[in-house]
């Protein structure tokens, strides 16, 4: 899949962000006109953790972390 396909899919789905390890692949001049931000996966998870803490929904962040990286982090590491 080409990067333009990823951006096109994000636009079509009305996404607010693309989580990527290489934000250089999605420069602001390509994403900004569509209201999409490129964020690193760990920043995405940290933001989710903050939001989930406010909503008392930590298990959804743990599930999200496992979906991105099934072997890490462990539930006990996140819960601490």
Secondary structure, DSSP 8 states (H G I E B T S, - for coil): --HHHHHHHHHHHT-SEEE-S-GGGS-HHHHGGGT-EEE-HHHHHHHHHHHHHHHT-HHHHHHHHHHH-TTSS-HHHHH-
